Amino acid sequence: MSKMILRKCISCNQLKDRAMLLRVIKLYDSHEIVISPNSKQFGRSLYLCYNSDCIQLAIKKKRLQKFLRRELSEELILKIKKLAE
């Protein structure tokens, strides 16, 4: 039996199983932003609920940019919004 790994959503601050959250990561070596990478990639990451309200709030309050320490393109923000629908 595997241990449940908990992560916190940056928008609602609820602890949830890592498999139930969307992961966005800024890769360490290339500084590229990747949505839902495999667990072997290394870099600065954040977790969001698949709930559209959580994603909208995080985008509105610019929490994605704050946690990743980088400005995000409109194209990337639209991709994240689509995943919540």
PyMOL Python script that loads the backbone (N, CA, C, O; Angstrom):
from pymol import cmd

cmd.read_pdbstr("""\
ATOM      1  N   MET A   1       0.837  -1.182   0.000  1.00  0.00           N
ATOM      2  CA  MET A   1       0.000   0.000   0.000  1.00  0.00           C
ATOM      3  C   MET A   1       0.883   1.248   0.000  1.00  0.00           C
ATOM      4  O   MET A   1       1.757   1.391   0.855  1.00  0.00           O
ATOM      5  N   SER A   2       0.660   2.145  -0.949  1.00  0.00           N
ATOM      6  CA  SER A   2       1.488   3.340  -1.050  1.00  0.00           C
ATOM      7  C   SER A   2       0.966   4.439  -0.133  1.00  0.00           C
ATOM      8  O   SER A   2      -0.223   4.515   0.177  1.00  0.00           O
ATOM      9  N   LYS A   3       1.889   5.276   0.284  1.00  0.00           N
ATOM     10  CA  LYS A   3       1.558   6.386   1.164  1.00  0.00           C
ATOM     11  C   LYS A   3       0.934   7.517   0.351  1.00  0.00           C
ATOM     12  O   LYS A   3       1.393   7.815  -0.752  1.00  0.00           O
ATOM     13  N   MET A   4      -0.104   8.144   0.887  1.00  0.00           N
ATOM     14  CA  MET A   4      -0.752   9.255   0.205  1.00  0.00           C
ATOM     15  C   MET A   4       0.108  10.508   0.382  1.00  0.00           C
ATOM     16  O   MET A   4       0.450  10.874   1.507  1.00  0.00           O
ATOM     17  N   ILE A   5       0.459  11.166  -0.734  1.00  0.00           N
ATOM     18  CA  ILE A   5       1.285  12.361  -0.697  1.00  0.00           C
ATOM     19  C   ILE A   5       0.377  13.579  -0.816  1.00  0.00           C
ATOM     20  O   ILE A   5      -0.352  13.724  -1.797  1.00  0.00           O
ATOM     21  N   LEU A   6       0.425  14.448   0.183  1.00  0.00           N
ATOM     22  CA  LEU A   6      -0.437  15.622   0.217  1.00  0.00           C
ATOM     23  C   LEU A   6       0.293  16.854  -0.281  1.00  0.00           C
ATOM     24  O   LEU A   6       1.477  17.047  -0.005  1.00  0.00           O
ATOM     25  N   ARG A   7      -0.434  17.690  -1.022  1.00  0.00           N
ATOM     26  CA  ARG A   7       0.071  18.977  -1.489  1.00  0.00           C
ATOM     27  C   ARG A   7      -1.030  20.007  -1.275  1.00  0.00           C
ATOM     28  O   ARG A   7      -2.207  19.658  -1.184  1.00  0.00           O
ATOM     29  N   LYS A   8      -0.640  21.288  -1.197  1.00  0.00           N
ATOM     30  CA  LYS A   8      -1.598  22.359  -0.934  1.00  0.00           C
ATOM     31  C   LYS A   8      -1.869  23.145  -2.212  1.00  0.00           C
ATOM     32  O   LYS A   8      -0.946  23.531  -2.930  1.00  0.00           O
ATOM     33  N   CYS A   9      -3.148  23.371  -2.480  1.00  0.00           N
ATOM     34  CA  CYS A   9      -3.565  24.214  -3.599  1.00  0.00           C
ATOM     35  C   CYS A   9      -3.191  25.661  -3.272  1.00  0.00           C
ATOM     36  O   CYS A   9      -3.457  26.126  -2.164  1.00  0.00           O
ATOM     37  N   ILE A  10      -2.578  26.380  -4.220  1.00  0.00           N
ATOM     38  CA  ILE A  10      -2.157  27.754  -3.946  1.00  0.00           C
ATOM     39  C   ILE A  10      -3.318  28.729  -3.887  1.00  0.00           C
ATOM     40  O   ILE A  10      -3.157  29.859  -3.425  1.00  0.00           O
ATOM     41  N   SER A  11      -4.479  28.307  -4.349  1.00  0.00           N
ATOM     42  CA  SER A  11      -5.630  29.195  -4.372  1.00  0.00           C
ATOM     43  C   SER A  11      -6.506  29.032  -3.131  1.00  0.00           C
ATOM     44  O   SER A  11      -6.795  30.016  -2.450  1.00  0.00           O
ATOM     45  N   CYS A  12      -6.930  27.812  -2.830  1.00  0.00           N
ATOM     46  CA  CYS A  12      -7.844  27.588  -1.701  1.00  0.00           C
ATOM     47  C   CYS A  12      -7.131  27.111  -0.434  1.00  0.00           C
ATOM     48  O   CYS A  12      -7.750  27.012   0.625  1.00  0.00           O
ATOM     49  N   ASN A  13      -5.843  26.817  -0.537  1.00  0.00           N
ATOM     50  CA  ASN A  13      -5.010  26.376   0.591  1.00  0.00           C
ATOM     51  C   ASN A  13      -5.481  25.081   1.242  1.00  0.00           C
ATOM     52  O   ASN A  13      -5.205  24.847   2.418  1.00  0.00           O
ATOM     53  N   GLN A  14      -6.188  24.238   0.494  1.00  0.00           N
ATOM     54  CA  GLN A  14      -6.612  22.940   1.025  1.00  0.00           C
ATOM     55  C   GLN A  14      -5.564  21.878   0.696  1.00  0.00           C
ATOM     56  O   GLN A  14      -5.003  21.862  -0.400  1.00  0.00           O
ATOM     57  N   LEU A  15      -5.312  21.004   1.650  1.00  0.00           N
ATOM     58  CA  LEU A  15      -4.419  19.876   1.428  1.00  0.00           C
ATOM     59  C   LEU A  15      -5.188  18.770   0.725  1.00  0.00           C
ATOM     60  O   LEU A  15      -6.265  18.368   1.167  1.00  0.00           O
ATOM     61  N   LYS A  16      -4.622  18.279  -0.381  1.00  0.00           N
ATOM     62  CA  LYS A  16      -5.253  17.211  -1.146  1.00  0.00           C
ATOM     63  C   LYS A  16      -4.187  16.248  -1.621  1.00  0.00           C
ATOM     64  O   LYS A  16      -2.995  16.552  -1.597  1.00  0.00           O
ATOM     65  N   ASP A  17      -4.632  15.088  -2.049  1.00  0.00           N
ATOM     66  CA  ASP A  17      -3.718  14.113  -2.619  1.00  0.00           C
ATOM     67  C   ASP A  17      -3.089  14.703  -3.882  1.00  0.00           C
ATOM     68  O   ASP A  17      -3.767  15.361  -4.672  1.00  0.00           O
ATOM     69  N   ARG A  18      -1.817  14.469  -4.063  1.00  0.00           N
ATOM     70  CA  ARG A  18      -1.086  15.031  -5.198  1.00  0.00           C
ATOM     71  C   ARG A  18      -1.703  14.643  -6.541  1.00  0.00           C
ATOM     72  O   ARG A  18      -1.666  15.428  -7.489  1.00  0.00           O
ATOM     73  N   ALA A  19      -2.266  13.448  -6.626  1.00  0.00           N
ATOM     74  CA  ALA A  19      -2.873  12.974  -7.875  1.00  0.00           C
ATOM     75  C   ALA A  19      -4.144  13.748  -8.229  1.00  0.00           C
ATOM     76  O   ALA A  19      -4.574  13.722  -9.382  1.00  0.00           O
ATOM     77  N   MET A  20      -4.749  14.433  -7.263  1.00  0.00           N
ATOM     78  CA  MET A  20      -5.990  15.164  -7.487  1.00  0.00           C
ATOM     79  C   MET A  20      -5.755  16.634  -7.867  1.00  0.00           C
ATOM     80  O   MET A  20      -6.714  17.382  -8.057  1.00  0.00           O
ATOM     81  N   LEU A  21      -4.499  17.044  -7.976  1.00  0.00           N
ATOM     82  CA  LEU A  21      -4.172  18.436  -8.249  1.00  0.00           C
ATOM     83  C   LEU A  21      -3.426  18.592  -9.565  1.00  0.00           C
ATOM     84  O   LEU A  21      -2.747  17.674 -10.023  1.00  0.00           O
ATOM     85  N   LEU A  22      -3.562  19.756 -10.159  1.00  0.00           N
ATOM     86  CA  LEU A  22      -2.847  20.133 -11.370  1.00  0.00           C
ATOM     87  C   LEU A  22      -1.496  20.693 -10.953  1.00  0.00           C
ATOM     88  O   LEU A  22      -1.423  21.565 -10.087  1.00  0.00           O
ATOM     89  N   ARG A  23      -0.430  20.199 -11.563  1.00  0.00           N
ATOM     90  CA  ARG A  23       0.914  20.661 -11.235  1.00  0.00           C
ATOM     91  C   ARG A  23       1.439  21.520 -12.377  1.00  0.00           C
ATOM     92  O   ARG A  23       1.376  21.132 -13.544  1.00  0.00           O
ATOM     93  N   VAL A  24       1.955  22.690 -12.025  1.00  0.00           N
ATOM     94  CA  VAL A  24       2.604  23.581 -12.975  1.00  0.00           C
ATOM     95  C   VAL A  24       4.027  23.775 -12.473  1.00  0.00           C
ATOM     96  O   VAL A  24       4.239  24.067 -11.296  1.00  0.00           O
ATOM     97  N   ILE A  25       5.000  23.612 -13.360  1.00  0.00           N
ATOM     98  CA  ILE A  25       6.393  23.652 -12.936  1.00  0.00           C
ATOM     99  C   ILE A  25       7.225  24.525 -13.866  1.00  0.00           C
ATOM    100  O   ILE A  25       7.018  24.538 -15.079  1.00  0.00           O
ATOM    101  N   LYS A  26       8.172  25.256 -13.275  1.00  0.00           N
ATOM    102  CA  LYS A  26       9.194  25.975 -14.039  1.00  0.00           C
ATOM    103  C   LYS A  26      10.446  25.121 -13.945  1.00  0.00           C
ATOM    104  O   LYS A  26      11.042  24.995 -12.875  1.00  0.00           O
ATOM    105  N   LEU A  27      10.843  24.535 -15.068  1.00  0.00           N
ATOM    106  CA  LEU A  27      11.974  23.615 -15.078  1.00  0.00           C
ATOM    107  C   LEU A  27      13.255  24.316 -14.643  1.00  0.00           C
ATOM    108  O   LEU A  27      13.487  25.477 -14.978  1.00  0.00           O
ATOM    109  N   TYR A  28      14.076  23.597 -13.894  1.00  0.00           N
ATOM    110  CA  TYR A  28      15.287  24.155 -13.317  1.00  0.00           C
ATOM    111  C   TYR A  28      16.313  24.549 -14.379  1.00  0.00           C
ATOM    112  O   TYR A  28      16.888  25.636 -14.316  1.00  0.00           O
ATOM    113  N   ASP A  29      16.538  23.673 -15.345  1.00  0.00           N
ATOM    114  CA  ASP A  29      17.611  23.918 -16.308  1.00  0.00           C
ATOM    115  C   ASP A  29      17.228  24.880 -17.431  1.00  0.00           C
ATOM    116  O   ASP A  29      18.051  25.703 -17.831  1.00  0.00           O
ATOM    117  N   SER A  30      15.999  24.799 -17.951  1.00  0.00           N
ATOM    118  CA  SER A  30      15.613  25.618 -19.104  1.00  0.00           C
ATOM    119  C   SER A  30      14.672  26.769 -18.755  1.00  0.00           C
ATOM    120  O   SER A  30      14.407  27.618 -19.606  1.00  0.00           O
ATOM    121  N   HIS A  31      14.161  26.817 -17.525  1.00  0.00           N
ATOM    122  CA  HIS A  31      13.197  27.828 -17.066  1.00  0.00           C
ATOM    123  C   HIS A  31      11.912  27.822 -17.888  1.00  0.00           C
ATOM    124  O   HIS A  31      11.180  28.812 -17.909  1.00  0.00           O
ATOM    125  N   GLU A  32      11.639  26.712 -18.562  1.00  0.00           N
ATOM    126  CA  GLU A  32      10.409  26.543 -19.333  1.00  0.00           C
ATOM    127  C   GLU A  32       9.268  26.192 -18.385  1.00  0.00           C
ATOM    128  O   GLU A  32       9.472  25.466 -17.412  1.00  0.00           O
ATOM    129  N   ILE A  33       8.062  26.705 -18.660  1.00  0.00           N
ATOM    130  CA  ILE A  33       6.883  26.397 -17.849  1.00  0.00           C
ATOM    131  C   ILE A  33       6.177  25.199 -18.466  1.00  0.00           C
ATOM    132  O   ILE A  33       5.883  25.193 -19.662  1.00  0.00           O
ATOM    133  N   VAL A  34       5.904  24.178 -17.647  1.00  0.00           N
ATOM    134  CA  VAL A  34       5.275  22.947 -18.110  1.00  0.00           C
ATOM    135  C   VAL A  34       4.064  22.666 -17.227  1.00  0.00           C
ATOM    136  O   VAL A  34       4.116  22.829 -16.008  1.00  0.00           O
ATOM    137  N   ILE A  35       2.971  22.240 -17.863  1.00  0.00           N
ATOM    138  CA  ILE A  35       1.749  21.895 -17.130  1.00  0.00           C
ATOM    139  C   ILE A  35       1.666  20.381 -16.982  1.00  0.00           C
ATOM    140  O   ILE A  35       1.819  19.652 -17.962  1.00  0.00           O
ATOM    141  N   SER A  36       1.429  19.911 -15.779  1.00  0.00           N
ATOM    142  CA  SER A  36       1.300  18.485 -15.459  1.00  0.00           C
ATOM    143  C   SER A  36       2.433  17.625 -16.004  1.00  0.00           C
ATOM    144  O   SER A  36       2.190  16.697 -16.776  1.00  0.00           O
ATOM    145  N   PRO A  37       3.653  17.923 -15.614  1.00  0.00           N
ATOM    146  CA  PRO A  37       4.778  17.093 -16.070  1.00  0.00           C
ATOM    147  C   PRO A  37       4.820  15.783 -15.303  1.00  0.00           C
ATOM    148  O   PRO A  37       4.065  15.588 -14.351  1.00  0.00           O
ATOM    149  N   ASN A  38       5.698  14.890 -15.718  1.00  0.00           N
ATOM    150  CA  ASN A  38       5.859  13.662 -14.943  1.00  0.00           C
ATOM    151  C   ASN A  38       6.566  14.010 -13.635  1.00  0.00           C
ATOM    152  O   ASN A  38       7.136  15.093 -13.504  1.00  0.00           O
ATOM    153  N   SER A  39       6.529  13.117 -12.694  1.00  0.00           N
ATOM    154  CA  SER A  39       7.056  13.413 -11.364  1.00  0.00           C
ATOM    155  C   SER A  39       8.578  13.418 -11.306  1.00  0.00           C
ATOM    156  O   SER A  39       9.148  13.716 -10.256  1.00  0.00           O
ATOM    157  N   LYS A  40       9.236  13.100 -12.388  1.00  0.00           N
ATOM    158  CA  LYS A  40      10.703  13.053 -12.395  1.00  0.00           C
ATOM    159  C   LYS A  40      11.332  14.390 -12.739  1.00  0.00           C
ATOM    160  O   LYS A  40      12.542  14.552 -12.585  1.00  0.00           O
ATOM    161  N   GLN A  41      10.536  15.366 -13.206  1.00  0.00           N
ATOM    162  CA  GLN A  41      11.099  16.655 -13.585  1.00  0.00           C
ATOM    163  C   GLN A  41      11.327  17.518 -12.350  1.00  0.00           C
ATOM    164  O   GLN A  41      10.539  17.491 -11.405  1.00  0.00           O
ATOM    165  N   PHE A  42      12.413  18.283 -12.370  1.00  0.00           N
ATOM    166  CA  PHE A  42      12.845  19.049 -11.214  1.00  0.00           C
ATOM    167  C   PHE A  42      12.725  20.540 -11.487  1.00  0.00           C
ATOM    168  O   PHE A  42      13.090  21.011 -12.564  1.00  0.00           O
ATOM    169  N   GLY A  43      12.218  21.274 -10.523  1.00  0.00           N
ATOM    170  CA  GLY A  43      12.126  22.722 -10.652  1.00  0.00           C
ATOM    171  C   GLY A  43      11.150  23.290  -9.643  1.00  0.00           C
ATOM    172  O   GLY A  43      10.680  22.580  -8.755  1.00  0.00           O
ATOM    173  N   ARG A  44      10.846  24.568  -9.779  1.00  0.00           N
ATOM    174  CA  ARG A  44       9.899  25.247  -8.895  1.00  0.00           C
ATOM    175  C   ARG A  44       8.495  24.918  -9.362  1.00  0.00           C
ATOM    176  O   ARG A  44       8.148  25.157 -10.518  1.00  0.00           O
ATOM    177  N   SER A  45       7.690  24.375  -8.473  1.00  0.00           N
ATOM    178  CA  SER A  45       6.353  23.954  -8.894  1.00  0.00           C
ATOM    179  C   SER A  45       5.276  24.482  -7.952  1.00  0.00           C
ATOM    180  O   SER A  45       5.543  24.900  -6.825  1.00  0.00           O
ATOM    181  N   LEU A  46       4.052  24.445  -8.461  1.00  0.00           N
ATOM    182  CA  LEU A  46       2.885  24.812  -7.682  1.00  0.00           C
ATOM    183  C   LEU A  46       1.769  23.843  -8.029  1.00  0.00           C
ATOM    184  O   LEU A  46       1.806  23.175  -9.062  1.00  0.00           O
ATOM    185  N   TYR A  47       0.782  23.776  -7.159  1.00  0.00           N
ATOM    186  CA  TYR A  47      -0.349  22.877  -7.344  1.00  0.00           C
ATOM    187  C   TYR A  47      -1.648  23.672  -7.281  1.00  0.00           C
ATOM    188  O   TYR A  47      -1.800  24.592  -6.478  1.00  0.00           O
ATOM    189  N   LEU A  48      -2.586  23.287  -8.158  1.00  0.00           N
ATOM    190  CA  LEU A  48      -3.908  23.907  -8.217  1.00  0.00           C
ATOM    191  C   LEU A  48      -4.977  22.828  -8.265  1.00  0.00           C
ATOM    192  O   LEU A  48      -4.766  21.762  -8.843  1.00  0.00           O
ATOM    193  N   CYS A  49      -6.123  23.104  -7.659  1.00  0.00           N
ATOM    194  CA  CYS A  49      -7.274  22.216  -7.804  1.00  0.00           C
ATOM    195  C   CYS A  49      -7.748  22.279  -9.261  1.00  0.00           C
ATOM    196  O   CYS A  49      -7.508  23.267  -9.955  1.00  0.00           O
ATOM    197  N   TYR A  50      -8.409  21.236  -9.706  1.00  0.00           N
ATOM    198  CA  TYR A  50      -9.007  21.258 -11.035  1.00  0.00           C
ATOM    199  C   TYR A  50     -10.305  22.064 -11.035  1.00  0.00           C
ATOM    200  O   TYR A  50     -10.991  22.128 -12.055  1.00  0.00           O
ATOM    201  N   ASN A  51     -10.642  22.666  -9.929  1.00  0.00           N
ATOM    202  CA  ASN A  51     -11.830  23.493  -9.764  1.00  0.00           C
ATOM    203  C   ASN A  51     -11.627  24.819 -10.510  1.00  0.00           C
ATOM    204  O   ASN A  51     -10.609  25.485 -10.320  1.00  0.00           O
ATOM    205  N   SER A  52     -12.578  25.199 -11.345  1.00  0.00           N
ATOM    206  CA  SER A  52     -12.426  26.430 -12.135  1.00  0.00           C
ATOM    207  C   SER A  52     -12.378  27.677 -11.250  1.00  0.00           C
ATOM    208  O   SER A  52     -11.720  28.655 -11.607  1.00  0.00           O
ATOM    209  N   ASP A  53     -13.060  27.660 -10.106  1.00  0.00           N
ATOM    210  CA  ASP A  53     -13.018  28.811  -9.201  1.00  0.00           C
ATOM    211  C   ASP A  53     -11.615  29.024  -8.645  1.00  0.00           C
ATOM    212  O   ASP A  53     -11.146  30.159  -8.550  1.00  0.00           O
ATOM    213  N   CYS A  54     -10.951  27.940  -8.279  1.00  0.00           N
ATOM    214  CA  CYS A  54      -9.584  28.035  -7.756  1.00  0.00           C
ATOM    215  C   CYS A  54      -8.634  28.587  -8.818  1.00  0.00           C
ATOM    216  O   CYS A  54      -7.794  29.438  -8.526  1.00  0.00           O
ATOM    217  N   ILE A  55      -8.770  28.107 -10.029  1.00  0.00           N
ATOM    218  CA  ILE A  55      -7.887  28.546 -11.105  1.00  0.00           C
ATOM    219  C   ILE A  55      -8.141  30.014 -11.438  1.00  0.00           C
ATOM    220  O   ILE A  55      -7.194  30.775 -11.638  1.00  0.00           O
ATOM    221  N   GLN A  56      -9.407  30.417 -11.500  1.00  0.00           N
ATOM    222  CA  GLN A  56      -9.734  31.814 -11.790  1.00  0.00           C
ATOM    223  C   GLN A  56      -9.180  32.751 -10.714  1.00  0.00           C
ATOM    224  O   GLN A  56      -8.651  33.818 -11.027  1.00  0.00           O
ATOM    225  N   LEU A  57      -9.304  32.350  -9.449  1.00  0.00           N
ATOM    226  CA  LEU A  57      -8.801  33.173  -8.356  1.00  0.00           C
ATOM    227  C   LEU A  57      -7.278  33.285  -8.403  1.00  0.00           C
ATOM    228  O   LEU A  57      -6.729  34.363  -8.179  1.00  0.00           O
ATOM    229  N   ALA A  58      -6.599  32.188  -8.692  1.00  0.00           N
ATOM    230  CA  ALA A  58      -5.135  32.200  -8.776  1.00  0.00           C
ATOM    231  C   ALA A  58      -4.657  33.095  -9.915  1.00  0.00           C
ATOM    232  O   ALA A  58      -3.655  33.796  -9.774  1.00  0.00           O
ATOM    233  N   ILE A  59      -5.366  33.076 -11.040  1.00  0.00           N
ATOM    234  CA  ILE A  59      -4.999  33.916 -12.178  1.00  0.00           C
ATOM    235  C   ILE A  59      -5.288  35.388 -11.866  1.00  0.00           C
ATOM    236  O   ILE A  59      -4.476  36.263 -12.167  1.00  0.00           O
ATOM    237  N   LYS A  60      -6.437  35.650 -11.266  1.00  0.00           N
ATOM    238  CA  LYS A  60      -6.829  37.024 -10.951  1.00  0.00           C
ATOM    239  C   LYS A  60      -5.849  37.677  -9.976  1.00  0.00           C
ATOM    240  O   LYS A  60      -5.486  38.841 -10.144  1.00  0.00           O
ATOM    241  N   LYS A  61      -5.423  36.929  -8.960  1.00  0.00           N
ATOM    242  CA  LYS A  61      -4.526  37.473  -7.939  1.00  0.00           C
ATOM    243  C   LYS A  61      -3.047  37.285  -8.289  1.00  0.00           C
ATOM    244  O   LYS A  61      -2.172  37.575  -7.473  1.00  0.00           O
ATOM    245  N   LYS A  62      -2.769  36.796  -9.513  1.00  0.00           N
ATOM    246  CA  LYS A  62      -1.411  36.598 -10.025  1.00  0.00           C
ATOM    247  C   LYS A  62      -0.565  35.699  -9.124  1.00  0.00           C
ATOM    248  O   LYS A  62       0.632  35.928  -8.951  1.00  0.00           O
ATOM    249  N   ARG A  63      -1.192  34.686  -8.559  1.00  0.00           N
ATOM    250  CA  ARG A  63      -0.469  33.753  -7.698  1.00  0.00           C
ATOM    251  C   ARG A  63       0.453  32.835  -8.494  1.00  0.00           C
ATOM    252  O   ARG A  63       1.486  32.397  -7.987  1.00  0.00           O
ATOM    253  N   LEU A  64       0.080  32.542  -9.742  1.00  0.00           N
ATOM    254  CA  LEU A  64       0.939  31.698 -10.581  1.00  0.00           C
ATOM    255  C   LEU A  64       2.283  32.385 -10.799  1.00  0.00           C
ATOM    256  O   LEU A  64       3.334  31.759 -10.655  1.00  0.00           O
ATOM    257  N   GLN A  65       2.252  33.666 -11.143  1.00  0.00           N
ATOM    258  CA  GLN A  65       3.479  34.407 -11.375  1.00  0.00           C
ATOM    259  C   GLN A  65       4.307  34.524 -10.094  1.00  0.00           C
ATOM    260  O   GLN A  65       5.534  34.426 -10.127  1.00  0.00           O
ATOM    261  N   LYS A  66       3.626  34.735  -8.973  1.00  0.00           N
ATOM    262  CA  LYS A  66       4.318  34.891  -7.696  1.00  0.00           C
ATOM    263  C   LYS A  66       5.051  33.609  -7.302  1.00  0.00           C
ATOM    264  O   LYS A  66       6.218  33.657  -6.912  1.00  0.00           O
ATOM    265  N   PHE A  67       4.373  32.465  -7.401  1.00  0.00           N
ATOM    266  CA  PHE A  67       4.973  31.211  -6.969  1.00  0.00           C
ATOM    267  C   PHE A  67       6.065  30.725  -7.924  1.00  0.00           C
ATOM    268  O   PHE A  67       7.050  30.127  -7.491  1.00  0.00           O
ATOM    269  N   LEU A  68       5.889  30.984  -9.223  1.00  0.00           N
ATOM    270  CA  LEU A  68       6.887  30.542 -10.204  1.00  0.00           C
ATOM    271  C   LEU A  68       7.990  31.576 -10.413  1.00  0.00           C
ATOM    272  O   LEU A  68       9.001  31.289 -11.054  1.00  0.00           O
ATOM    273  N   ARG A  69       7.794  32.781  -9.871  1.00  0.00           N
ATOM    274  CA  ARG A  69       8.757  33.867  -9.999  1.00  0.00           C
ATOM    275  C   ARG A  69       9.071  34.177 -11.461  1.00  0.00           C
ATOM    276  O   ARG A  69      10.229  34.344 -11.844  1.00  0.00           O
ATOM    277  N   ARG A  70       8.019  34.248 -12.260  1.00  0.00           N
ATOM    278  CA  ARG A  70       8.172  34.526 -13.684  1.00  0.00           C
ATOM    279  C   ARG A  70       6.832  34.956 -14.261  1.00  0.00           C
ATOM    280  O   ARG A  70       5.787  34.474 -13.826  1.00  0.00           O
ATOM    281  N   GLU A  71       6.853  35.858 -15.237  1.00  0.00           N
ATOM    282  CA  GLU A  71       5.634  36.254 -15.930  1.00  0.00           C
ATOM    283  C   GLU A  71       5.189  35.124 -16.855  1.00  0.00           C
ATOM    284  O   GLU A  71       6.022  34.432 -17.442  1.00  0.00           O
ATOM    285  N   LEU A  72       3.884  34.941 -16.983  1.00  0.00           N
ATOM    286  CA  LEU A  72       3.342  33.880 -17.828  1.00  0.00           C
ATOM    287  C   LEU A  72       2.695  34.483 -19.060  1.00  0.00           C
ATOM    288  O   LEU A  72       2.124  35.572 -19.009  1.00  0.00           O
ATOM    289  N   SER A  73       2.790  33.757 -20.177  1.00  0.00           N
ATOM    290  CA  SER A  73       2.173  34.225 -21.414  1.00  0.00           C
ATOM    291  C   SER A  73       0.661  33.991 -21.358  1.00  0.00           C
ATOM    292  O   SER A  73       0.177  33.148 -20.603  1.00  0.00           O
ATOM    293  N   GLU A  74      -0.061  34.745 -22.161  1.00  0.00           N
ATOM    294  CA  GLU A  74      -1.518  34.581 -22.241  1.00  0.00           C
ATOM    295  C   GLU A  74      -1.873  33.177 -22.735  1.00  0.00           C
ATOM    296  O   GLU A  74      -2.863  32.591 -22.297  1.00  0.00           O
ATOM    297  N   GLU A  75      -1.069  32.647 -23.639  1.00  0.00           N
ATOM    298  CA  GLU A  75      -1.313  31.303 -24.181  1.00  0.00           C
ATOM    299  C   GLU A  75      -1.266  30.251 -23.076  1.00  0.00           C
ATOM    300  O   GLU A  75      -2.104  29.350 -23.031  1.00  0.00           O
ATOM    301  N   LEU A  76      -0.293  30.370 -22.197  1.00  0.00           N
ATOM    302  CA  LEU A  76      -0.156  29.420 -21.091  1.00  0.00           C
ATOM    303  C   LEU A  76      -1.319  29.562 -20.107  1.00  0.00           C
ATOM    304  O   LEU A  76      -1.830  28.558 -19.609  1.00  0.00           O
ATOM    305  N   ILE A  77      -1.733  30.771 -19.828  1.00  0.00           N
ATOM    306  CA  ILE A  77      -2.864  30.996 -18.923  1.00  0.00           C
ATOM    307  C   ILE A  77      -4.141  30.408 -19.506  1.00  0.00           C
ATOM    308  O   ILE A  77      -4.945  29.831 -18.774  1.00  0.00           O
ATOM    309  N   LEU A  78      -4.337  30.544 -20.810  1.00  0.00           N
ATOM    310  CA  LEU A  78      -5.508  29.953 -21.463  1.00  0.00           C
ATOM    311  C   LEU A  78      -5.478  28.433 -21.392  1.00  0.00           C
ATOM    312  O   LEU A  78      -6.523  27.808 -21.215  1.00  0.00           O
ATOM    313  N   LYS A  79      -4.305  27.827 -21.526  1.00  0.00           N
ATOM    314  CA  LYS A  79      -4.181  26.362 -21.411  1.00  0.00           C
ATOM    315  C   LYS A  79      -4.605  25.899 -20.020  1.00  0.00           C
ATOM    316  O   LYS A  79      -5.306  24.898 -19.875  1.00  0.00           O
ATOM    317  N   ILE A  80      -4.171  26.636 -19.004  1.00  0.00           N
ATOM    318  CA  ILE A  80      -4.513  26.278 -17.621  1.00  0.00           C
ATOM    319  C   ILE A  80      -6.021  26.413 -17.400  1.00  0.00           C
ATOM    320  O   ILE A  80      -6.629  25.564 -16.748  1.00  0.00           O
ATOM    321  N   LYS A  81      -6.625  27.475 -17.940  1.00  0.00           N
ATOM    322  CA  LYS A  81      -8.082  27.659 -17.820  1.00  0.00           C
ATOM    323  C   LYS A  81      -8.848  26.521 -18.481  1.00  0.00           C
ATOM    324  O   LYS A  81      -9.853  26.056 -17.944  1.00  0.00           O
ATOM    325  N   LYS A  82      -8.381  26.069 -19.643  1.00  0.00           N
ATOM    326  CA  LYS A  82      -9.062  24.974 -20.364  1.00  0.00           C
ATOM    327  C   LYS A  82      -9.050  23.684 -19.574  1.00  0.00           C
ATOM    328  O   LYS A  82     -10.007  22.913 -19.641  1.00  0.00           O
ATOM    329  N   LEU A  83      -7.983  23.431 -18.822  1.00  0.00           N
ATOM    330  CA  LEU A  83      -7.899  22.188 -18.058  1.00  0.00           C
ATOM    331  C   LEU A  83      -8.948  22.133 -16.950  1.00  0.00           C
ATOM    332  O   LEU A  83      -9.328  21.046 -16.516  1.00  0.00           O
ATOM    333  N   ALA A  84      -9.413  23.275 -16.493  1.00  0.00           N
ATOM    334  CA  ALA A  84     -10.412  23.304 -15.419  1.00  0.00           C
ATOM    335  C   ALA A  84     -11.817  23.025 -15.935  1.00  0.00           C
ATOM    336  O   ALA A  84     -12.697  22.662 -15.155  1.00  0.00           O
ATOM    337  N   GLU A  85     -12.038  23.186 -17.218  1.00  0.00           N
ATOM    338  CA  GLU A  85     -13.375  23.015 -17.772  1.00  0.00           C
ATOM    339  C   GLU A  85     -13.716  21.574 -18.031  1.00  0.00           C
ATOM    340  O   GLU A  85     -14.814  21.274 -18.500  1.00  0.00           O
TER     341      GLU A  85
END
""", "prot")
cmd.dss("prot")
cmd.show_as("cartoon", "prot")
cmd.util.cbc("prot")
cmd.orient("prot")
